[in-house]
Amino acid sequence: LEALQKGDEVVTQAGMIGRITKLDDNNVTVEVAKNVEIQFQRAAIGNKLEKGSYKG
């Protein structure tokens, strides 16, 4: 998960699915619905998903 990039589709450890809109060394901002972004610590990202998994 160290190779995360803007635009990647991910699922958090809590099960939220979304698309990365911003990231830095410690945090990832994920769009979880249209115009709804939530900031997570990188450690909260569970897995990278295949493109097309997020339907937001």
N, C-alpha and C positions, 0 to 999 in steps of 0.2 A: 504493500500500500504506500510505500515511499514514493512511487512513481505516479501518484495521482496528478491529474491535470484538469484545468478548467474544461468543462463540457462532459467529463466522465460521469456516468450514472452509477450511483452507489446505494448501498443499504447500510444504515447505522446499526450498531449493536442492539439498539432498541427496536429495530424493525422499520424505521422510517426510510422510504425510498425517495430519491430525488436526484437532481443534476447539480454538479459543482459549478458555482458561479464565480467564486473567489477562493484563493487559498494562499497561505503563507507557511512558514516553518512549523507553526504550532496549531493553527486553526483552519477550518474549512467551512465555507459558507455554502449551504445547499438549498436550492429551490425545491420546496416540497409541494407546492401548488402554485398556480399562476399568481405572480407578484407576491409570493410568500417565501421569504428566505429565513433560514435559521442557521446560526453559527454554532459549530461543534468543534471540540478539540479533535485533532487528527486521530487520537486513540479511540474515539467513539465511532469511527468508520469501520464497519464490519467487513464488507467485501465490495469489490468493484463488479458491476453488472454488465451484461452485454448491452450494446447500443440498442435502443428501442424498448428497453424494459420500463423506463419511466414514461408515463403517459400524461404528465402534468401539463 
